[in-house]
Amino acid sequence: MELLSPLGRGWEVSLKQLVRSTHKRLLIASPYITAFGCDLVGTCSSETLQDGGEVLILTDLSPMSICQGSTDPAALRTLSNRGHSLLIRHLPRLHAKAYIADEQTAIITSGNLTAGGLIQNYEYGLHVSDPSIVRAINSDITSYAALGAEIGDAQLATFCDIAVEMRTAFRQSQASITRTIRRRFDAVVREAEDELIRLRLAGGAMHTVFARTVMYLLRTYGPLATTGVHARIEAIHPDLCDNTVDRIIDGKHFGKKWKHAVRTAQQQLKKQGLIELVGDRWCLTGSEAQRQVIHG
């Protein structure tokens, strides 16, 4: 195994393996933690970790994180109730994300222990298997965690009740905004989003952005079926993939407009001799694939 290996999209697979490999102590530093992440830890934990191991979680339980749903105290409580020996510490302004198994392996990444961090966003990090480096990371995070407030079972239960009240009050405060102000706010947000899309397209058509993305995907992941291309493009460009907008010709609906732009991109790349359809999968052509090998 490499002592250092990069992790990009799909890193949750590596995290599952790390959790499964932990027998004595799992250390998690993540500002945001939700039910999705806690369920991953609970599901993948080994019997030895659940029976006699320890899970140390350093997180940020600041009120705004809870109000906005970035962190869910109830999810931590559920994880504790599954039988894990859970030690939770709270520190504001935490930004580091680290996952360490038995001081043997570690994942240092930009991804939080949330659905967004694990499967939706583009995150990047390293899987570290050098014991000396892992021990140093573990020592740093553990020492910093000791500065935080320990949240015991009783405090966590109380905080879960407070979190419900906070979220209710937050939603009510948001709802109390007058309709005029809300319409103005929505209009400004749409204007900002439209301007960002203009910048993204740089005066060109949507399919030019998708063409570059298709090339990136095939170079990164190898041959992909059209459904796989669509899923990855939608994950990378959610602002351009509006599933509420259909392509309509002579009053007839022909599917999502952005998917037609992907098809246009694929056909143009095929005409340029850069990609080809082999069976049901899009692939780099022989010359393009060879160029990829030469240039790494």
ZAMARGU-4260 file (C-alpha; in steps of 0.2 Angstrom, whole numbers, plus 5000, padded with zeros to 4 digits):
<rodrens>
0) 5000/5000/5000 | 5006/5017/4996 | 5011/5028/5011 | 5002/5043/5003 | 4988/5041/4991
5) 4976/5055/4984 | 4957/5054/4987 | 4945/5064/4977 | 4927/5061/4973 | 4921/5044/4980
10) 4932/5045/4995 | 4918/5039/5006 | 4923/5021/5000 | 4940/5024/5008 | 4932/5031/5024
15) 4921/5015/5026 | 4937/5004/5024 | 4946/5015/5037 | 4931/5014/5050 | 4930/4995/5047
20) 4949/4993/5050 | 4948/5002/5067 | 4948/4991/5082 | 4953/5002/5097 | 4951/5020/5093
25) 4943/5030/5080 | 4947/5049/5080 | 4935/5060/5069 | 4938/5079/5068 | 4924/5087/5057
30) 4916/5104/5060 | 4899/5097/5052 | 4892/5081/5056 | 4874/5074/5051 | 4864/5058/5052
35) 4872/5052/5035 | 4889/5053/5042 | 4885/5045/5059 | 4876/5031/5050 | 4891/5027/5040
40) 4902/5026/5056 | 4889/5016/5065 | 4886/5004/5050 | 4904/5001/5046 | 4911/5000/5064
45) 4920/4983/5068 | 4913/4973/5083 | 4929/4976/5092 | 4927/4995/5090 | 4909/4994/5096
50) 4913/4982/5111 | 4929/4989/5118 | 4935/5003/5107 | 4933/5022/5108 | 4926/5035/5096
55) 4933/5052/5099 | 4923/5066/5089 | 4929/5084/5089 | 4916/5095/5081 | 4908/5112/5081
60) 4891/5113/5090 | 4889/5132/5087 | 4871/5137/5087 | 4871/5143/5068 | 4878/5127/5063
65) 4864/5118/5071 | 4850/5130/5066 | 4856/5128/5047 | 4856/5109/5049 | 4875/5108/5046
70) 4877/5099/5062 | 4864/5087/5070 | 4867/5083/5089 | 4853/5070/5088 | 4864/5060/5075
75) 4878/5060/5088 | 4866/5054/5101 | 4860/5040/5090 | 4878/5034/5086 | 4881/5034/5105
80) 4865/5024/5108 | 4871/5011/5096 | 4884/5005/5109 | 4899/5015/5104 | 4909/5022/5118
85) 4908/5040/5112 | 4918/5055/5118 | 4912/5071/5110 | 4922/5088/5111 | 4916/5105/5105
90) 4927/5118/5099 | 4921/5133/5089 | 4931/5139/5073 | 4936/5121/5069 | 4939/5118/5051
95) 4951/5103/5050 | 4944/5087/5044 | 4953/5071/5049 | 4949/5053/5051 | 4961/5042/5061
100) 4961/5023/5064 | 4971/5016/5078 | 4986/5028/5075 | 4989/5017/5059 | 4980/5026/5045
105) 4972/5042/5042 | 4962/5052/5030 | 4965/5071/5029 | 4952/5079/5018 | 4941/5094/5014
110) 4926/5083/5017 | 4914/5084/5032 | 4905/5069/5039 | 4889/5074/5030 | 4881/5068/5014
115) 4888/5084/5005 | 4905/5080/5011 | 4905/5062/5007 | 4895/5060/4991 | 4889/5076/4984
120) 4903/5089/4984 | 4920/5088/4975 | 4932/5085/4990 | 4950/5081/4990 | 4963/5074/5002
125) 4976/5061/5006 | 4975/5044/5013 | 4990/5042/5025 | 4998/5025/5029 | 5015/5031/5036
130) 5014/5026/5055 | 5025/5041/5060 | 5015/5054/5051 | 4999/5046/5057 | 5005/5047/5075
135) 5010/5065/5073 | 4993/5069/5066 | 4984/5060/5079 | 4994/5068/5093 | 4990/5086/5086
140) 4972/5083/5084 | 4970/5074/5101 | 4980/5088/5110 | 4969/5101/5101 | 4953/5092/5105
145) 4958/5092/5124 | 4955/5111/5123 | 4937/5109/5119 | 4922/5106/5130 | 4917/5088/5134
150) 4899/5084/5129 | 4893/5069/5140 | 4877/5059/5137 | 4867/5070/5149 | 4873/5086/5141
155) 4870/5079/5123 | 4852/5074/5127 | 4849/5092/5134 | 4858/5100/5119 | 4847/5089/5107
160) 4831/5097/5115 | 4839/5114/5114 | 4843/5111/5096 | 4825/5107/5092 | 4820/5124/5100
165) 4833/5133/5091 | 4828/5126/5074 | 4810/5130/5077 | 4814/5148/5082 | 4826/5150/5067
170) 4813/5144/5055 | 4800/5156/5063 | 4812/5171/5061 | 4815/5167/5043 | 4796/5165/5040
175) 4793/5182/5048 | 4802/5191/5035 | 4790/5202/5025 | 4785/5196/5008 | 4792/5211/5000
180) 4809/5209/5007 | 4808/5190/5003 | 4804/5194/4985 | 4818/5206/4984 | 4830/5194/4992
185) 4825/5180/4979 | 4827/5192/4965 | 4844/5197/4970 | 4849/5179/4972 | 4843/5174/4955
190) 4852/5189/4948 | 4868/5183/4956 | 4866/5165/4950 | 4863/5171/4932 | 4878/5182/4933
195) 4888/5167/4939 | 4882/5156/4925 | 4886/5170/4912 | 4904/5169/4919 | 4904/5150/4918
200) 4899/5150/4900 | 4911/5164/4896 | 4900/5170/4881 | 4899/5152/4874 | 4886/5138/4874
205) 4882/5127/4888 | 4888/5112/4878 | 4906/5119/4877 | 4907/5118/4896 | 4900/5100/4895
210) 4913/5095/4881 | 4927/5100/4893 | 4919/5090/4907 | 4916/5074/4897 | 4935/5074/4892
215) 4939/5076/4910 | 4928/5062/4916 | 4934/5050/4903 | 4952/5054/4907 | 4949/5052/4926
220) 4937/5037/4927 | 4939/5028/4910 | 4925/5022/4899 | 4907/5028/4905 | 4890/5025/4899
225) 4879/5040/4895 | 4870/5038/4912 | 4886/5038/4921 | 4892/5054/4911 | 4875/5062/4916
230) 4877/5058/4934 | 4894/5065/4936 | 4891/5081/4925 | 4876/5084/4936 | 4887/5082/4952
235) 4900/5094/4945 | 4888/5107/4937 | 4872/5107/4947 | 4870/5126/4942 | 4869/5121/4924
240) 4859/5105/4926 | 4842/5112/4929 | 4830/5097/4929 | 4815/5109/4929 | 4819/5115/4911
245) 4814/5103/4896 | 4818/5105/4878 | 4802/5109/4869 | 4801/5108/4850 | 4784/5112/4841
250) 4775/5110/4858 | 4783/5092/4861 | 4794/5088/4876 | 4811/5080/4872 | 4818/5078/4890
255) 4829/5089/4900 | 4838/5103/4891 | 4855/5101/4899 | 4855/5082/4894 | 4853/5088/4876
260) 4868/5099/4878 | 4878/5085/4885 | 4873/5075/4869 | 4878/5089/4858 | 4895/5090/4867
265) 4897/5071/4865 | 4893/5072/4846 | 4905/5086/4843 | 4919/5077/4852 | 4916/5062/4842
270) 4917/5072/4826 | 4933/5079/4832 | 4940/5061/4834 | 4942/5063/4853 | 4930/5051/4859
275) 4920/5036/4853 | 4905/5025/4858 | 4911/5007/4861 | 4896/4996/4865 | 4886/5007/4877
280) 4901/5016/4884 | 4910/5032/4879 | 4929/5031/4878 | 4944/5041/4873 | 4949/5037/4855
285) 4965/5027/4853 | 4975/5043/4849 | 4968/5053/4863 | 4971/5038/4875 | 4989/5036/4869
290) 4992/5055/4872 | 4984/5053/4889 | 4997/5039/4893 | 5012/5050/4887 | 5007/5065/4896
295) 5002/5056/4912
</rodrens>
